Amino acid sequence: RSLWGKTKSRDTKPTWEFDCPKSAALAVCPNAVVVATPSEVTALNIKDGSVLWKETLPAAPVPWGLAVNREGKVIVTLEGGRVLCFG
């Protein structure tokens, strides 16, 4: 059952916030939100925004160079052509 369009976004406050002004990529999963910045990739609990895990990146990710497969593995494509897989 989809809840798309059934929320009253104008009348509700955010459940949680995460400051990521330099984010380069984002992926939303059933249990997490994954954010890549120029120096790290962070997985956040989708329910409360708490950090599930964080890894330093050896190079910046390409814009939108982030994917999560159905097994929950996080794949990040970096500038220079390197690809990393976490999970």
C-alpha positions as semicolon CSV with decimal commas, in nm:
position;residue;x (nm);y (nm);z (nm)
1;R;0,000;0,000;0,000
2;S;0,147;0,330;-0,105
3;L;0,140;0,640;0,113
4;W;0,267;0,861;-0,171
5;G;0,071;1,185;-0,179
6;K;-0,116;1,107;0,143
7;T;0,110;1,300;0,378
8;K;0,037;1,658;0,467
9;S;0,388;1,796;0,419
10;R;0,276;2,155;0,475
11;D;0,133;2,066;0,816
12;T;0,403;1,835;0,949
13;K;0,751;1,886;1,089
14;P;1,048;1,670;0,985
15;T;1,084;1,350;1,185
16;W;1,460;1,405;1,193
17;E;1,734;1,606;1,022
18;F;2,092;1,539;0,912
19;D;2,323;1,822;0,811
20;C;2,503;1,734;0,486
21;P;2,568;2,056;0,291
22;K;2,831;1,892;0,068
23;S;2,632;1,582;-0,025
24;A;2,710;1,444;-0,369
25;A;2,474;1,146;-0,375
26;L;2,181;1,000;-0,184
27;A;2,004;0,663;-0,179
28;V;1,688;0,577;0,014
29;C;1,633;0,218;0,127
30;P;1,359;0,050;0,336
31;N;1,564;0,082;0,657
32;A;1,824;0,349;0,580
33;V;1,922;0,664;0,397
34;V;2,275;0,658;0,254
35;V;2,454;0,990;0,193
36;A;2,787;1,034;0,014
37;T;2,995;1,350;0,063
38;P;3,338;1,430;-0,085
39;S;3,509;1,253;0,206
40;E;3,276;0,985;0,341
41;V;2,966;0,772;0,301
42;T;2,716;0,754;0,588
43;A;2,417;0,526;0,644
44;L;2,140;0,670;0,860
45;N;1,853;0,490;1,028
46;I;1,544;0,594;0,832
47;K;1,327;0,598;1,147
48;D;1,531;0,831;1,367
49;G;1,830;0,958;1,163
50;S;2,088;0,794;1,387
51;V;2,416;0,694;1,222
52;L;2,423;0,320;1,144
53;W;2,774;0,329;0,998
54;K;3,021;0,565;0,836
55;E;3,323;0,503;0,611
56;T;3,592;0,742;0,489
57;L;3,633;0,760;0,112
58;P;3,978;0,773;-0,053
59;A;3,843;1,013;-0,320
60;A;3,526;1,211;-0,383
61;P;3,227;1,027;-0,532
62;V;3,106;1,127;-0,875
63;P;2,777;1,317;-0,863
64;W;2,499;1,065;-0,797
65;G;2,754;0,782;-0,805
66;L;2,581;0,585;-0,531
67;A;2,365;0,274;-0,550
68;V;2,229;0,016;-0,306
69;N;2,142;-0,334;-0,423
70;R;1,860;-0,544;-0,282
71;E;2,100;-0,719;-0,044
72;G;2,185;-0,384;0,114
73;K;2,534;-0,350;-0,034
74;V;2,632;0,012;-0,099
75;I;2,826;0,079;-0,420
76;V;3,006;0,413;-0,460
77;T;3,175;0,529;-0,781
78;L;3,464;0,764;-0,716
79;E;3,629;1,031;-0,927
80;G;3,912;0,867;-1,117
81;G;3,703;0,558;-1,194
82;R;3,742;0,353;-0,875
83;V;3,435;0,166;-0,746
84;L;3,390;0,065;-0,380
85;C;3,136;-0,177;-0,230
86;F;3,039;-0,166;0,137
87;G;2,836;-0,432;0,311
